[in-house]
Amino acid sequence: MPEKAVKKDIININFVCSGNTCRSYIAEAIATHLLKTVYFKRCPSLKDRVSISSAGTEVMFSEIPANTYRVLDIFEIPNIKFKPKQIDISIVRSSNLIITMATSHKKNIISRFINIDEKKIFNLLELSNIILYVQSENIYSRKTIERGASRVSNMNMDYPIKPAYNKYLLEKDNINYPKNTKHSKIISTVDERLKIIKTASAESIIFPLSIDIEDPFGRSADVYIKVAKLIKENIIIIFNYLFNSKGAQYENSNWS
């Protein structure tokens, strides 16, 4: 059965790792905290319109490791009510965006669940780098498409840069939703930015050497701290693009 359309009034974001006890749990806690302390304050209309959750591809344990809690305490991020959850078709179908911690998680989801929208599934580092690519003024602020296409050609890439991306240039100043922005306009704007990401994924030329977040399970607190810091940095890049500052420039800037 083909995947049904997700609800239009809520943006559902799910983080996925293997056991849902370390990386994806940390990502959910960080993302939830950032929304409450930063993005909802900048745009109150986002409240109750963004849902954050997480799951695992191979859940084996019901307890969260002590180092997971320790690293959240170090980052001053409150623990969330939580029980490791196995990913299933309902989670996949209801998600507007699925962010995995490693390539294996992404492949697992795609191979396990048929007739789903594969374009909404990204590795965390892959997604943040795609966003940086979309926002790159060095590429998109050129006066002609030919110059941009020439640069890509010099990088041994065989695809042109699409003219349509020009309207999504990164503004120099941060963009914030006006406080009176309507819920429907916010959701439609975020949906539009998700579409940009999906389109850009096939053409992105900026990728890290590795797009996997290492699994800290059973390792020292220092490893957990390193992992949590990387997760937080990349979630901020993604949320800044989707929800307010450093977002894409739209032709219709009147969002009220």
C-alpha positions as CSV (number, residue, x, y, z in Angstrom):
1,M,0.0,0.0,0.0
2,P,1.5,3.4,-1.0
3,E,2.4,5.7,1.8
4,K,-0.4,8.1,2.8
5,A,0.2,11.8,3.2
6,V,1.1,12.9,6.7
7,K,-0.9,15.4,8.7
8,K,-0.7,18.9,7.3
9,D,-1.0,20.8,10.5
10,I,2.0,19.2,12.4
11,I,5.6,18.6,11.3
12,N,6.7,15.2,12.6
13,I,10.5,14.7,13.0
14,N,11.9,11.3,14.1
15,F,15.5,10.6,15.0
16,V,16.6,7.0,14.5
17,C,19.6,4.9,15.6
18,S,20.1,1.2,16.4
19,G,18.9,0.7,20.0
20,N,17.2,4.1,20.7
21,T,19.1,4.3,24.0
22,C,22.0,6.6,23.1
23,R,22.3,8.6,19.9
24,S,18.6,9.0,18.9
25,Y,17.6,9.5,22.5
26,I,20.2,12.2,22.9
27,A,19.0,13.8,19.6
28,E,15.4,13.8,20.7
29,A,16.2,15.3,24.0
30,I,18.4,18.0,22.4
31,A,15.9,18.8,19.7
32,T,13.0,19.0,22.2
33,H,15.0,21.3,24.4
34,L,16.1,23.6,21.6
35,L,12.5,23.9,20.4
36,K,11.2,24.9,23.8
37,T,14.0,27.2,24.8
38,V,14.8,28.9,21.4
39,Y,12.5,28.3,18.5
40,F,9.1,28.4,20.2
41,K,10.2,31.7,21.9
42,R,11.2,33.2,18.6
43,C,8.0,32.0,17.0
44,P,5.2,31.1,19.5
45,S,3.0,29.9,16.6
46,L,5.4,26.9,16.1
47,K,4.4,25.5,19.5
48,D,2.3,22.4,19.2
49,R,3.1,22.4,15.5
50,V,6.4,20.5,15.6
51,S,6.5,17.0,17.1
52,I,9.9,15.4,18.0
53,S,10.4,11.7,18.6
54,S,12.9,8.9,18.2
55,A,13.1,5.1,17.5
56,G,15.5,2.3,16.9
57,T,16.0,-0.1,14.1
58,E,17.0,-3.0,16.4
59,V,15.8,-2.2,20.0
60,M,17.2,-4.7,22.5
61,F,17.4,-2.9,25.8
62,S,14.7,-1.2,27.8
63,E,17.0,0.9,30.0
64,I,18.9,4.0,29.1
65,P,22.7,3.9,29.8
66,A,23.9,6.1,32.7
67,N,26.3,8.0,30.4
68,T,23.4,9.1,28.2
69,Y,21.9,10.8,31.2
70,R,25.2,12.1,32.3
71,V,26.0,13.8,29.0
72,L,22.5,15.5,29.0
73,D,23.2,16.8,32.5
74,I,26.5,18.2,31.3
75,F,24.7,20.0,28.4
76,E,22.1,21.1,30.9
77,I,19.4,19.4,28.9
78,P,16.4,17.9,30.9
79,N,15.8,14.2,30.6
80,I,12.6,13.3,28.7
81,K,10.1,10.7,29.6
82,F,11.3,7.9,27.6
83,K,11.2,4.2,26.7
84,P,13.2,2.8,23.8
85,K,10.9,2.3,20.8
86,Q,11.2,0.0,17.8
87,I,10.6,1.7,14.5
88,D,7.5,0.5,12.6
89,I,5.6,1.4,9.5
90,S,3.3,3.8,11.4
91,I,6.3,5.9,12.5
92,V,7.7,6.0,9.0
93,R,4.5,7.0,7.4
94,S,3.6,9.7,9.9
95,S,7.1,11.3,9.7
96,N,7.7,14.4,7.6
97,L,11.4,14.0,8.2
98,I,13.4,10.9,9.4
99,I,16.9,11.7,10.6
100,T,19.2,8.7,11.1
101,M,22.5,8.5,12.9
102,A,24.3,6.1,10.4
103,T,24.1,4.8,6.9
104,S,23.0,1.4,8.1
105,H,19.9,2.9,9.8
106,K,18.8,4.6,6.6
107,K,19.3,1.4,4.5
108,N,17.5,-0.6,7.1
109,I,14.4,1.6,7.0
110,I,14.4,1.7,3.2
111,S,14.8,-2.1,2.8
112,R,12.3,-3.0,5.6
113,F,9.4,-0.8,4.6
114,I,8.2,-0.7,1.0
115,N,6.3,2.0,-0.8
116,I,7.6,4.8,1.5
117,D,8.9,8.2,0.6
118,E,12.7,7.5,0.7
119,K,13.5,11.2,0.0
120,K,12.4,12.1,3.5
121,I,15.0,9.9,5.1
122,F,18.5,11.5,5.8
123,N,21.5,10.8,7.9
124,L,22.1,13.7,10.3
125,L,25.4,14.8,8.9
126,E,24.2,14.3,5.3
127,L,21.2,16.6,6.0
128,S,23.1,19.4,7.6
129,N,25.6,19.4,4.8
130,I,22.8,19.5,2.2
131,I,21.3,22.5,4.0
132,L,24.7,24.3,4.0
133,Y,25.0,23.6,0.3
134,V,21.5,25.0,-0.4
135,Q,22.4,28.1,1.6
136,S,25.8,28.6,0.1
137,E,26.1,32.1,-1.2
138,N,29.4,31.2,-2.8
139,I,27.5,28.9,-5.2
140,Y,24.1,30.5,-5.6
141,S,24.9,34.2,-5.6
142,R,26.6,34.0,-9.0
143,K,25.1,36.3,-11.7
144,T,24.6,33.5,-14.3
145,I,23.6,29.9,-14.1
146,E,26.4,29.1,-16.6
147,R,29.1,30.2,-14.1
148,G,27.6,28.0,-11.4
149,A,27.3,25.1,-13.8
150,S,30.9,25.6,-14.9
151,R,32.1,25.3,-11.3
152,V,30.3,22.1,-10.9
153,S,31.7,20.8,-14.1
154,N,35.2,21.5,-12.9
155,M,34.5,19.4,-9.9
156,N,33.9,16.4,-12.2
157,M,30.1,16.6,-11.6
158,D,27.9,16.0,-14.6
159,Y,24.8,17.9,-13.5
160,P,23.9,21.6,-13.8
161,I,22.8,23.9,-11.0
162,K,19.1,24.5,-11.4
163,P,17.9,28.1,-11.9
164,A,15.0,27.5,-9.5
165,Y,17.4,27.5,-6.5
166,N,18.2,31.2,-7.0
167,K,15.1,32.2,-5.1
168,Y,16.3,30.2,-2.1
169,L,19.4,32.2,-1.5
170,L,20.6,32.6,2.1
171,E,20.0,36.1,3.4
172,K,22.9,37.7,5.2
173,D,20.7,38.6,8.2
174,N,18.8,36.1,10.2
175,I,15.1,35.6,9.2
176,N,12.5,35.1,11.9
177,Y,8.8,34.4,11.7
178,P,6.8,37.4,12.9
179,K,5.1,36.6,16.2
180,N,1.6,36.8,14.6
181,T,2.4,34.3,11.8
182,K,-0.5,32.0,11.2
183,H,-0.1,28.3,11.9
184,S,-1.0,27.3,8.4
185,K,1.6,29.6,6.9
186,I,4.3,28.3,9.1
187,I,3.5,24.7,8.3
188,S,3.4,25.4,4.5
189,T,6.7,27.2,4.7
190,V,8.4,24.4,6.6
191,D,6.9,21.9,4.1
192,E,8.3,24.0,1.3
193,R,11.8,24.0,2.8
194,L,11.5,20.2,3.2
195,K,10.8,19.9,-0.5
196,I,13.9,22.0,-1.2
197,I,16.0,19.6,0.8
198,K,14.6,16.6,-1.0
199,T,15.3,18.1,-4.3
200,A,18.8,19.2,-3.4
201,S,19.8,15.9,-2.0
202,A,20.5,14.4,-5.4
203,E,22.7,17.3,-6.4
204,S,24.5,18.2,-3.2
205,I,28.3,18.3,-3.6
206,I,29.3,19.0,0.0
207,F,29.6,15.9,2.1
208,P,31.7,15.0,5.2
209,L,34.2,12.2,4.9
210,S,31.9,10.1,7.0
211,I,28.2,10.6,7.5
212,D,27.9,8.2,10.4
213,I,27.6,9.3,14.0
214,E,29.6,6.8,16.0
215,D,27.8,4.6,18.5
216,P,28.9,5.5,22.1
217,F,27.1,2.6,23.7
218,G,29.4,1.0,26.3
219,R,32.1,3.6,25.9
220,S,33.4,6.4,28.1
221,A,31.6,9.6,29.0
222,D,34.1,11.5,26.8
223,V,32.8,9.6,23.8
224,Y,29.2,10.4,24.7
225,I,30.1,14.1,25.1
226,K,31.8,14.1,21.7
227,V,28.8,12.5,20.1
228,A,26.3,14.8,21.8
229,K,28.2,17.9,20.8
230,L,28.2,16.7,17.1
231,I,24.5,15.9,17.3
232,K,23.6,19.3,18.8
233,E,25.7,21.3,16.3
234,N,24.0,19.6,13.3
235,I,20.5,19.8,14.7
236,I,21.0,23.6,15.1
237,I,21.9,23.9,11.5
238,I,18.8,21.9,10.5
239,F,16.4,23.8,12.8
240,N,17.8,27.2,11.8
241,Y,17.0,26.4,8.2
242,L,13.5,24.9,8.9
243,F,12.2,27.1,11.6
244,N,13.7,30.6,11.6
245,S,17.2,32.2,11.3
246,K,19.4,31.5,8.3
247,G,16.3,30.1,6.5
248,A,15.7,30.3,2.8
249,Q,14.6,33.5,1.1
250,Y,11.1,33.2,-0.3
251,E,9.5,35.3,-3.0
252,N,6.5,35.9,-0.7
253,S,8.0,37.3,2.5
254,N,4.6,38.3,4.0
255,W,4.0,35.4,6.3
256,S,1.5,37.0,8.6
